[in-house]
Amino acid sequence: MELMNKTILITGINGFLGHNLALKLKDYYKIIGIDVNTSKYNNFNYNTYQLPIDDADQVFLENHIDLIVHTATMFEGKSRDCIPICVNNILNPLKLVNTAIYYGCCKFINIDTVLDRFSGFYALSKRHFQEWLYSLIDIIQVVNVQIEYMYGEDAPSRNLITWLIKCFLNNEKFINMTSGEQIRNFIHIDDVCDALFEIINLSLTTEDRFINYHLASNDNISIKELTITLKEMCNNERTNIKFGAVKKNNATDNICVIKTNLERIPFWKPKVNLKEGLQKIIKFYKEQGIY
C-alpha cells in the first residue's frame, strides 16, 4: 500500500485531538482538514477548509478522500440546552456521512466516548450517533473508537488535568472538588495518536463493516489521588483542596469501569505512563510561563 497516495479528512482539525493527530499522520498521508474554528496552531501547510461539516461538498469536489476521521464534537455547557448538542453531534455528522457516501468515500472512523449514555447530553448524543452509524454499515465501513479520559500538553482549559495544574501553578487559595472517589482512566494524547495511526492503517486495508475499539492506558486512579499527586508534583503548599465542596452528581460523576467487551487495538500498547505524562504537562506550562 502506498501510504502517501491516501488522503485522510480530519474533522475538527483545529482542536486538541485533531491537531495532534494531523501532526502524527502528516509524514504518511495527505491531510485535509475541516473545522468551523480558526486555528491557534501552525497549520503545517494542511489544506484546511473553514466550513461546517454539514456543508462539505466543496471538500469532496476538490479532493479524493479515502477515509474520514471524525474528531469534531460539542460538549454540553452550563445552559443545558440539548438542541445544539443534537445538531452538532448527530445531525451534522450524519450529513457529512451522507456527503461522503455520495462522493464515494466509504471509510469512517468515529471518535467516541466511554461515558455512559445517560451521564449527560454529550454522551447520549455520541451514543445515538454511533447507533446511526451502525445502521449504515451496509454502505459505509465504520470504526468506532471509545477513548478514556484524554490529556496532554496544551489541552483545553476544561480538561481536568489542565485545570488542576494551572490552579496549582497559580497557587490558588482553594479549589472546590467533589469527594473524588470516582475512578478514571487517563491516556496521554501521544498514545491516542499512535493508536489511531494503527487503526487508520488497518482500516485502509481491511473490509470489516463495523468494529468498536476501546482506547485506554494502564493508569486507573481516583480523582482524589490524582489531585493530591498533582499538588505535590507542582510543589504547591498553599492551595486548600476542598474535597466534598461540590455535590456529586450520580449521573455524571459515576465511577468509570474499564470496558472489557470492546476490541483491543492490534500492534499497539500505551507508552506514556501517568506520572511521565503529568511531568511533561507541568514542564510545558512552566516553560510557557502562562498559567
FENUR-V406559 format. One record per backbone hydrogen bond with DSSP energy under -1.0 kcal/mol. NH is the residue of the N-H (numbers start at 1). CO is the residue of the C=O. E is the energy in kcal/mol with one decimal. If there is no record, write none. Layout:
nh/co/e
NH/CO/E
NH/CO/E
//
This chain:
nh/co/e
3/1/-1.1
5/2/-1.3
6/3/-2.3
8/30/-2.7
9/67/-2.6
10/32/-2.8
11/69/-2.2
12/34/-2.1
15/12/-2.0
19/15/-2.6
20/16/-1.7
21/17/-2.7
22/18/-2.1
23/19/-1.9
24/20/-1.6
25/21/-2.1
26/22/-1.9
28/25/-2.6
29/25/-2.2
30/6/-2.3
32/8/-2.8
33/47/-2.2
34/10/-2.0
35/49/-2.3
46/43/-2.4
47/31/-1.1
48/46/-1.1
49/33/-3.0
51/49/-1.6
55/52/-1.9
60/56/-1.4
61/57/-2.4
62/58/-1.8
66/7/-2.2
67/7/-1.4
68/107/-2.0
69/9/-3.1
70/109/-3.3
71/69/-1.0
86/82/-2.3
87/83/-2.5
88/84/-2.6
89/85/-2.3
90/86/-1.6
91/86/-2.1
92/87/-3.1
94/90/-1.9
95/91/-2.0
96/92/-1.9
97/93/-2.4
98/94/-2.4
99/95/-2.3
100/96/-2.8
101/97/-2.6
102/98/-2.2
103/99/-1.8
104/101/-1.3
105/100/-2.8
108/141/-2.7
109/68/-3.3
110/143/-3.0
111/70/-1.9
112/145/-3.5
119/116/-2.3
124/120/-2.2
125/121/-2.7
126/122/-2.2
127/123/-2.1
128/124/-2.4
129/125/-2.3
130/126/-2.1
131/127/-2.1
132/128/-2.1
133/129/-2.5
134/130/-2.1
135/131/-1.5
136/133/-1.6
137/134/-1.2
139/136/-2.4
140/136/-1.2
141/106/-3.1
142/209/-2.7
143/108/-2.5
144/211/-2.9
145/110/-2.9
146/213/-2.9
147/112/-1.9
148/215/-2.3
149/185/-1.7
151/187/-1.8
155/152/-1.5
159/156/-1.8
163/159/-2.9
164/160/-2.6
165/161/-2.5
166/162/-2.3
167/163/-2.2
168/164/-2.5
169/165/-2.8
170/166/-1.8
172/167/-2.3
175/240/-2.1
177/242/-2.2
184/221/-2.4
186/219/-1.7
187/149/-2.8
189/151/-2.1
192/188/-2.0
193/189/-2.5
194/190/-2.1
195/191/-2.3
196/192/-2.5
197/193/-2.0
198/194/-1.7
199/195/-2.3
200/196/-2.7
201/197/-2.2
202/198/-2.2
203/199/-2.7
204/200/-1.9
205/202/-1.2
206/202/-1.1
211/142/-1.4
213/144/-3.1
214/263/-2.3
215/146/-3.0
221/184/-2.5
223/182/-1.9
224/180/-2.4
226/222/-2.5
227/223/-2.4
228/224/-2.3
229/225/-2.4
230/226/-2.5
231/227/-2.1
232/228/-2.0
233/229/-2.4
234/230/-1.9
235/232/-1.5
236/231/-2.4
240/173/-2.2
242/175/-2.8
243/241/-1.3
245/242/-1.7
246/177/-2.4
253/249/-3.2
256/183/-1.8
263/212/-2.3
268/265/-1.1
277/273/-2.6
278/274/-2.8
279/275/-2.2
280/276/-2.0
281/277/-1.7
282/278/-2.4
283/279/-2.4
284/280/-2.1
285/281/-2.4
286/282/-2.2
287/283/-2.4
288/284/-2.0
289/285/-2.0
//
